[in-house]
Amino acid sequence: MSLLTIDDSRCKRDGLCVAECPTAIISLADDGTPPRMVAGGEQACLRCGHCVAVCPHGALDHVEIPLADCPPIRKELVVGHEQAVQFLRSRRSVRRFKDKPVSRDQLQQLIETARYAPTGSNSQLVQWRVINDAARLRELAQQTIEWMRSVLAKDPQPAGAPYMPVLVAAWDAGVDAVLRSAPCLLVAHAPAEANNGMVDLTLALSYLELAAPSLGLGTCWAGLLQGAIRSNPALKRSLGIPDDHPYHYPMMIGYANVKYYRLPERRSPAIRWD
């Protein structure tokens, strides 16, 4: 059975689905019949949904991307350029969190949004680990500190990480500058078969952090913990990340205990025009 079903009464034979298909597996004959999938097309289909999305007539249905599950784009929700710029520029790394747990429903909602991030060849192989146990998070921060202590034992002033002595001293003084006392940690990870794995999960985390403020939540990339995970296979396994998942990155999340009122400037981009 073909993956595609064409509603003949709606199809205008305009060839939009044919031109849009990234693997060129939809063809349109000159005899006036509706478009169809070429022989062997099922194996080459990326399941991307472009064919469903590009048809303005709602004439094309896909077995694995049902038309009924693909809502139309609402014009009243389209973001203008100035709105988009402010939205993107207002993203901040939050390092002050309220002592308030994040509900499972909200985390589920954000991860559901993140799954729409692009992945290489539409592989959709990104997986998630959610940790919201305070004691476990404290343990992870402690393990990260111990990793930094081991680094400092070999080089008290590491050129690539001059902040380590300060963070270790802060920890010893009772300040968690590793996970910032965040109430929750998300870890996105992907298997070795995801050739674009690190990019895939980075995009997914970016989608998630951009969506988080709409729920009153803030995020921060947990780079220190990432360093500890990369250097300690036992820590990686304790986080539930499989050994055959070489791509991973953790992110803190919680209710932001701070509000920002300005859009800080950044350096001008370095551009070479050819």
N, C-alpha and C positions, 0 to 999 in steps of 0.2 A: 504494500500500500504506500502511495506517495505521501510525503510529509506535508504536501500542500493541497489545499482545497480551494478552488476558485468558484466564487459565486458568479455565474455567467450573466445574471441579470444586473449585476453591479459593475462588472468589469468593463472598462472602456478601451481595452487593448492599447493603452498609451505607452506601454513598455517601461514604466517607471521601475517596477520590480526587477525587470531584466537588467536595466542599466545600473541599478543600485546594488545588486547581489555581489558581494566581495569575492565570491569564488566562481562566479559566472555559471551557475548551475540551473538558471531559469532561462528558458528560451521562449520566443514568440514567433510562431510561424506566420507566413504571409496569407494563409487561407482563411483568416478571420476567426480561428479558434482561440480560446483563452490561453494565456501563458501556461507552461508546464515545466516540471522539473526534468532535466535531462537524465538519461540512463546513468545509474551510479551516483546520482546527485546526493542521495541520502548519506553516503559515506563522507562526502566532501563538505556537507552543510555544516556551517559554524554554529548554528542555532543562535545567531545574533539578533534575529528579529527585524533586521532592516527591511525585509520585504513586507512585513506586516505594517511597520511604522511608516513606510513611504507611500503606501496606497491611500490616496485621499478619499476613495470611495468605499473603503472597508470591504473590499471584494476578496481579499486574500486571507486565508486562515492557515495556520501552521500547527501541526499536531502537538509539537512540544512548546510552542509559544502561542497559545490560543488567543484569538482575536478578542474573546470575551475578557481576558485578563490584561489586555493592553488598553488602558483608558486613553481617550483623545487628549491632546494638549489643549489646555484651557487658556485662551488668549488673555483673560483677566489676570492670570498668574504669571505671565511672562515678565521677566525682570528686565528693566531698562539698563542702559549702559552705566549711568551714574549710580544706580542702585547696586549693580553688580560690583562696581569698583569699591564703593563704601563697604559692602558686605565682605569682600575679600580683604580689604585693608584693615577692617576692624577685628580680624582674627588675631587673638593673642594667646601666648602660652601662659596658662593659669598655674600659679604656684602657691596660691592660698585658697584652701578649700574649707567649706563649712563642715562641721562635725555632724553630718547628716548622710545616711545611706542613700545610695541610688537604687531605685526600684528595678526589679527584673524586667518589668514591662518597658521601662524607658530604655534600658540597655538593649532589649530585644528590638525595639523600634529603631534605634540608631544602627544596630548591626544589619537590620533589614534594609535600611537606606544605603549602608556601605556596600551591600552586595551589588548595587547598580554601578559601581566603579568599573571602568574598563579593565580587562585582563588580556594578556597576550593570547591571541587566537581564540578569544572568548572561552578560555579554559575554566574559569570560575572555580579555582582550586584553593582559594584562601579559606582558612579555618580560624576559629576563634577560641581562646581560653579566657574565661572570666573569673577573676578572683576578687571577692569582696569581704573576705575574712580579715579583720584588723590584725589578729595575731600572725596570720600568714604573711600579710604585707610587711609587718614589722620584721619578721624573720628574713624576708627577701631583701629588705633594706640593710639589715645586719650583714647578710652574706655579701652584699655589694661593698659594704664598708671593709669587710675582711679581704675582699679581692683588692681593693685600693691599698690596704695596708701591705699586702704582698708586693704590689707594684712599687710602693714607696720604700720597702725594705731593700729593693735592688737599686732604686734610684730615688733618693730623697727629694729631688727637684726635677721630676720628669718634664722634659721640654714640651712634650705633646699634651700634657695634662697638668699645668701649673696650679690648677684649682684643687687638686686632690688633697694636699695637706690641710687646706682650709676646710674642706668638707668633712674630713676625718675628725678634725678638731671640733667642728660644730656638732658632729654626732656624739663625741665624748662629752660635750657640754649639754646634751639632751635635745639637740635640734636635728630633726630629720630633713636633711637637704638632698636626700636621694629620691624618696617617693613623696616627700612633702606632706606626709600624713594624709594622703589622698584616701578616700574611703573605698576606692575600687581601682583595679588594674585590668586592662584588656591586653591580651597578647595576640596579635595576628600572625599566623604562620602558614607556610606553604611547602609542599613536598618538592623533592628534587626534580620530578617530572615537569614541574612548572618552570620552563626555561626562562620565563620572565618574572620569576617568583618574587624577587625583592621589590621590583617595580610594582607588581600587582598588589602586594600587601601595603606598600606605601600609599598607593592611590586609594585603596580601601580605607586606610586610617585617615587619609586626608578628607575623604568624603565624610567620614564619621565626625571628625573634629569640626568641620564646617557646619554640620547639622546640629551639633551638641548645644550651641547657645540658644537655639530655638526652644530647647527644653529647660533652659536656665542652667545648663551644665557647662563646665570648662574642662579643658584637656591640656596635657603636657606630655611631650614625647619623653620617655624614660631612657635617655641615652646612657646613663650610668649603669642601670640595670642591664641594658643591652650589652655593654662591655663585659660585665660579669658573666652573663649567659654565654657569650662567645668564648670566654676563656675557661669555662667550667662545665663540662658535659653533664656532670651530676646535677648541677643547678638547672640546666636545660631540661633534663628528664623529670626533675621534681616539679617543674612547671607543667608537665604533661605534654611537652613538645616532643613528638617522635624523633628518634635518631635520624630518620631519613627525611626530615624536614629541615633543610639547611637555612631556610629563609624565615626570619622572625623579627619582630620588633614589638616592644611593650609600650603602652600608653596609659598614663594616669588619667582618671576621670572622676569628677565629683561636682558638687554645687559650688560655683565660684563664690568666693568670699570677698570679691573685689569688683568694682565697676570702672570701666574706662570711658573717657570723655573726648579723647583726641585720637587722630590717626597719625602716628609717628611716621616721619619720613625715612626712606631707605636710600642707599646709594643709587646713583644713576646706573642703568644697565650698561654693561660693556657689549657693544654691538659691532659686528663687522658686516658691512653690506657688500655683496658681490654681484 
